[in-house]
């Protein structure tokens, strides 16, 4: 396994033009069965740079969702808007038999994408997912985001909490993640927050007819055990794994273990790692 140099991550990105002329960035790495990896709120494709080496033998398609990383913001900022962009991407690349791995907001996007492209999506892996994130005015994290002002600095104390992990994580990786998050205009932060506050995926989740693996950390302070139970109860066929001592970002904290669970799931469902 060869670790990816964090300084080189941006150079891996490719670009395509979406309808309307927006630039959309993504990484296309490796060969084999397709894994589409969707990052969380304020992150970028880099979110999966630590786990990527553990998923060798697969073609990893890792986009920057609209308004994140090198992808331009679109007219809308909810998970359905992100899913429509991804439909354009998967059509343009002629992808099929896709396993979608989504983290947090990316897990919500994965559920919507599965509804939009059921013929192309064969399984979902939901990391730290939620059907109803509850980021309304009474939520402490939401209030902190509302208080952010431009220009954001990567040493802003907010990021100490926002990127907090329950286990040690590579310092160079975290530095890049903070820098990229700080480069997002607060207008984009707030547009996405408004959309997440209104998100309710119960109906979409009940319609899922494909294998689902849900992985969450026992110490996740953003989407706690209540979110995990609701997801499990709604997606009755989901296989659920709780990682003791892990927080909201288990694929940062323990990428090898998360990859092992993903590959075991795919092997059990499809008779191979993909």
Secondary structure, 3 states (H helix, E strand, C coil): CCCCCHHHHHHHEEEEECCCCCEEEEEEECCCEEEEEECCCCCCHHHHHHHHHHHCCEEEEEECCCCCCCCCCCCCCCHHHHHHHHHHHHHHCCCCCEEEEEECHHHHHHHHHHHHCCCCEEEEEEECCCCCCCCCCCCHHHHHHHCCCCCCCCCCCHHHHHCCCCCCCCHHHHHHHHHHHHCCCHHHHHHHHHHHHCCCCHHHHHCCCCEEEEEEECCCCCCCHHHHHHHHHHCCCCEEEEECCCCCCHHHHCHHHHHHHHHHHHHHHHCCCC
